[in-house]
Amino acid sequence: MTKEMLYHYKGDGDKLNKSTVPDAALMREHLLIEGHITKPCLVKVLRDVIKIFKSEPNLVKVKEPCIIIGDIHGQYYDMIHMF
């Protein structure tokens, strides 16, 4: 998967329009079939996520019942199964 696929880049003459939000559903489906993500794409997603995390509060109040999942140690498919 590339940045162009994930962020829906569209050629418009000499200009390149892109979404500022990645397609999470596309990424999920791609990873579920054990697809690969290019390094530039992963770096862009991580940089975007860092910006979001920095703007979010450290503590979030949620209503119960809720389920808290701890460190999944990189087990992406286990996490998807939990959801």
Buried (B, 14 or more C-beta within 10 A) or exposed (E): BEBBBBBBBEEEEEEEEEEEEBBEEBBEEBBEEEEEBBEEBBEBBEEBEEEEEEEEEEEEEEEEEEEEEEEEEEEEEEEEEEE
